[in-house]
Amino acid sequence: MKTERRKIFNHDTVGAVGNIVNHGMEDAAPDTKRIFNHDLRDCADEEELARLLGVFKYPGRVLGETNPNDVIQLHPDLKSSWNWITSHYNRIGLSYTKTVIWDDNFDLIRRFPEHDLSVFFFGSKAHAVRPDERWYKVVRSMNSKNHFIKLCQDLSVDTPKTACFDSKDNFQGCDGFDFPVYFKISTSVSGLGVVKCRNEQELEKRIFSMDSGIDFQIQEEIKTDTFINVQYVVNSGHLEKVAITEQILENCQHSGNRFPTKYDSAWEVTDPIAVKLWQEGMKGYFAFDLAVTDEKYSVIECNPRYNGSTYPTNIAKKLGIESWVAKNLTTNIRTLDDLNFEGIEYNPLKKSGIIVVNWGCISDGKIGVLIAGDQNEQEQIEEEFRSRI
């Protein structure tokens, strides 16, 4: 008799071997069950980071990826938005789980040993309830920008000129760098800890304002407006290609992604790194950020976890949407009930319109949406939507 596999979503996926293949949401078998807990707090064991990101509001963005036989953990403060978001998904034909645990405590995962685990980031909390030493070790290593740059250098992968330091005490200037440069805390999330320094005085002020013993790097600026995100997943013993999206950035922070792109040749650059990470025990979703200059690719950093583009990518795959843009928008609206989607909500027959992806942060005046359609449709729909929020 066939054994049912189930997943618990605190966001992770399953292993990788063999050739790299293309990933489709259909690869997740209907009888596979997962438990999802996409709490961001496991990403950096720091309450200050948790406060800055308002992390408990963001795990709702994985709901659109779930299947009816999955389980999802959500913070109870998101419960007030549940009826609106599920009605929206019902109207557009997006399936999701109705089995919700209104408690995001990682320890509850222990109650679901038969479910596969899905987490945003496989950190200490996830490792404690589902031990996996190799996965935990490679995630911690690649979450360090300094360690990742060293790996790229070992693999002869092109990166921007970068100087790595394990403490400000070892900094003796940055000879050989042209300004501006980027100062980066070695371990950071969503652009936090990344600062553009226009001259040596700004750089030194930034460095010496830190405590001793904090890893950081100085990286040259690449003169380009084009940055891409290259995603992989380790799924059921296979390393799979997910998608390449073009990043939309505001200052140093990620604010959206566009698909498709013309940069499919980037797989050739990142495949060797992806294979190396798989060999060292990586599981689940992970991605690389690259700068593009005259069709040349320069690898900047690794996201050893789900990243902002994973959520809209997986919803788009699920609905068969081939052209889309995902945007993180600000709004004066503070409740989903006040949104007006008349005439612009996603139409599954036309394959165009708006889908709400990140809905939990509406109380902070933020919302993450996927806008489907060709570029003209995307622009018209976004302009109309912005006029209403």
N, C-alpha and C positions, 0 to 999 in steps of 0.2 A: 504494500500500500504506500502511496506517495506521502512523504512527510511534508507538512505545511511549514514553511518558514515565515516568520512574522517579524516586523520591524518595530522598534520603539523610537520615536523621533525626538532626540536631543541632539542633533544633526551629524550623522556619520553615514557611511555606506560600507560596502564589503570589498575585499581584496583585489589583487591584480597579478596576472601572469600572461606570458605569451606575447603575440604581436599586438601593436596598438591598433584598436579598431574604433570605428565611429560609434558614438553613443546616441541612443534614442531612448525616450521615456518608455517606449514599448519594451525595452530590455528588462524593465522591472516586471517580473511575472505577476499576473493577477493574484496568485495565491501567496505571494510574498507579503509579509506583514512587518511593519516597522513601527518603532516608537520614536517620535520626534521631540527633542528638547533643544531648541536653538537659542538658549540663554547665552548671551555674549560674555557673561562674567567669567567664564572659564578661560577666556582669551588672554587674560593678563593678571589674574590673581590680585587685582588692585581695585579697591573700592572707589578710589578717585576716578579711575577710568570708567568704572560702571556708572558713576554719577554723571560724568560728562556725556556719556553716550545715551543715558536714559535707557539702559539695556532691556529692562523688562517689557518695554513697548515694542521691541523689534522682532521677537520670535514669531509673531503672527504672520510675517511675510512668507513663511514656509508653508502656510496652509494650502495655497493653491497648487503646491507640488504633491500633496498627500493624495492617497487613494482611499476609497470608502472603508477598506479593511485595516487601515492604519490607526495608530493612537497618537495624539498630540498633547503635549503639556504646554499650558499657557498660564501667564500670571492672571490672577482673578480680576485685576483692574481692566483687562481687555474684554471682559464678559459683556459689558454694556454695548459693545460694537458688534457682537456676534450676529445678531439678527440681520443687521444691515449687510455685513460682508457676505454672509451665506445666501441672502436673497439675491445679491449681485451675482455671485458665482452660479446660482441656480439659473438666473436669466440668461447668462452667456454660455451655459453648457459646460462649465468647468467643474469636474468632480472633485470631491474633497472628503476628508474624514469627518464624521459627526461624533466620533468618540473623543471627547475632550476631558482632560484632567486639569481642573482649574487650580493648579499648584505646580510651580516650575522647579521644585526641589529635585535635584539630581538623584537623591536616594530612592525616589519612587520608581526609578528604572529597575531596581532590583526585583520588583514585583512582576516584571515581564521578561523572564529569562528566555522565552521562546521567540521573542521579537528581535529583529535586527535593529541596531541602534543607529540613529541619525542625529548628529550634533553639529552645531556650527563650527566648533573647534574642539579637537580632542586634547583637552588639557587635564589638569590634575583632578577635577571633579568627575569628569567622564571616566578617566582611567581608574579612579577609585571604585566605581560601580561596575565597570567592564574592563578589567585589566588587560592591557596589550602593550607590553614594554617596548617592543620595536616601533610600533606606531607612535607611542607617546614620545619616544626619544627623537625620532626624525621630525616630528612636528615642533618640538621645542628647539631643535637645532635650526630648522628652516624658518622659524619665527624670528630668528636673529638675522638682521640684515647683514651683519658682519660675517656670520657663518655662511650665508648664502653666496655672498660675493666671493668668498674663498672657494666654495664648491665650483662656481662658474670658472674661476681662474684655473682650477685643477682640471676642468673639462675643456679648457681652451674656448670657452664661450665668450663672445664679445660683451663687455659691460662698459659703462662710463668709467672714466678715471676715478678711482675711489681710494681714500686713505682711511683705514680702520683703527680705532683706538679702544682700549679696554678701560680707560679712565682719563679724565682731564689732566691727571698728574703726569701722564706720558705724552701730552701734546707739546710739541716744540715748534709750532708754526706750520704753515702749509705752502712751503716753497714748491714751485712747479705748477700751482693751480692758478688759473685765470678766474677773476671774479666776474659775475656772481657765482657762488657755489651754494650747494644745499647742505645744511647741517641736518643730520638725521639721528635721532635716538635709535639705537640698534633694534629695540623691540617696541613697536608702536602699532596702532590700529587706525584705519580710516584717515590717514594723513596727520594724526596727532603726533607731535614730536618732530615734524618736518618743517624746517624754516629756511627760506631763501635769504642768504646774506650777501649784500651788495658789495661789501668791502671787508678787509681784514679786521677792522675795528668792530663791526657788527658780529662777525664770526667769533672773535675772542670774547666779546661780552656775553654771547649766548653760551659758549663753552664754560666760562668761568662762573656763570650763575648756577651751574649744576653742582650737585654733590659729587664727591669723589666716588670712584668705583662704578660709574655708569658707562656702559659701552655706547659708543657713538661712531659715526662716520662722517667724512666730508666727501662730497661727490660733485664732480663737475656738472655744469648745466649743459644739457644737450639742446641745441638750437632747433627746436621743432615744436609744432603744435599738435603733432599726431602721436598718440599713445594707444596701445592696444592691450587687451587682456586675453590670454590664451589659457583656456580651461581644460582640465582633465578630470577623470574620475577613475578610481579603482573599484570595479564593480564585479562581484561574483568571480573573483580570481583573474580578471582581465584589466589591463590598463587601457582606458578608452579615451579618445578625443571627444570633447564636448562641443566647444564652439570658440571662435575668435570674434571678439567684439571690439569696436572702437570706443575708447573711453571719452567721456565728457567730463572735464575737470573744471573746477572753480578754485583758483589759487592752487594749492597742493592737494585739495580734497576731491574725492570721487563724487560726482553728482549725477552720473548716468552712463548709459552704454547704448551703442547702436549696432544693429545686425541687419543684413550681412555686411562684410567688409571686403576689400580687394586684397587682403593681406594673408591669404591662405598659405603662402610660402613660409610664413613664420613657424609653422609646425616643424620644419626642418631644423630650425635653431633650437627650439625648446624640447623636442622629442628626447634628445640624449639626457637632458636634465630630468625629465619626467621618468624615464626608465631608471635612472640612478636612484631617485626617490622611492620608486616602487620596489627596487631591489633592497632598499634599506628598511622597508616596512610601511611605507605610506599607504593609507586607505582613505576612502571617501573622496570628496571633491577637493581640488587644489588648483592653483592658477599662477601664472607668471605675468608681470607687467613689463612691457617692452616699449621703448621709444623707436620711432620710425623716421629715418632721414634718407631721402633719395633711395628708397627701397632697401636700405640697410637697417638691420634690426640690432638694437642694443638692449640687453636684458638688465632690468633695473632691480627688481625684487621679486620675492616669492610670497604668495598667500597660501600657507599650508592648511587651508580650511575653505569652507564656503566663503564666497566674497559677494559684493553687491550685485554683480551681474549674474550670479548663479540662479537666483530666484526668478527673475524675468525670463532667463534662458529656458529654464525647465518648464515654466508655464507655457511659453511659446511652443516648445517641442510638443507638449501635451495637446495643445489645440491645433497643431499643424500650421502655425503662423510663420511665414518665411521672411517677412520684412517688418521690423519693429524698432522702436526706440524706447528706452526706459529712462525716466527722469525722476529725480528727487526734487519736489517742488515745495515752496513755502506758501502758506495760505493764512487768511484771516479767519477761516472757518475752524471751529474747535470740536465739531462733532460730525460724524459721517452722515447723520440724518439731514444735515443742511447742504449736502452736495447736490448739485443739479446735473444729472447726466442725460437729460432728455436730448435725444438726437445724436449723442456722441458716445454712448455706451457701446462696448464691443458687440458687433454683429457677426455671429459665426458664419453666416452665409456670405457676407461681403468680405470677411477676414479683415475688418478694419474697425477702429474705435478704441475706447479706453478701457483698460482693466486695472483695477486697484490691486497692487501687490503688497505694499507696506502700509497697512491701515492702522496699526496700533498707535502710531505717533501723531495722529491727527490732533490729539489734545494739546500737543506742543506746537501746532500750526505747521506741521510737516506731513507730506504724503508722498508715497512712491507709486508711480503708475507706469504701466506698459501701454504704449500707443502703437497700435497695429495699422498697417497700410503702407502704400508707397510713400515716398518722401513728401510729395505734395499733400497727400491726405494727412500725414503725420503733422505737418506744419499747420494746416488749417484746424485740425482737431485740437492741437496744443494751444493755439491762439485763442480758440473759443473757450477752452477749459480754463485757461488763465484768466479770461475776462469774468469768469463766474466765481473765482475763488479769491 
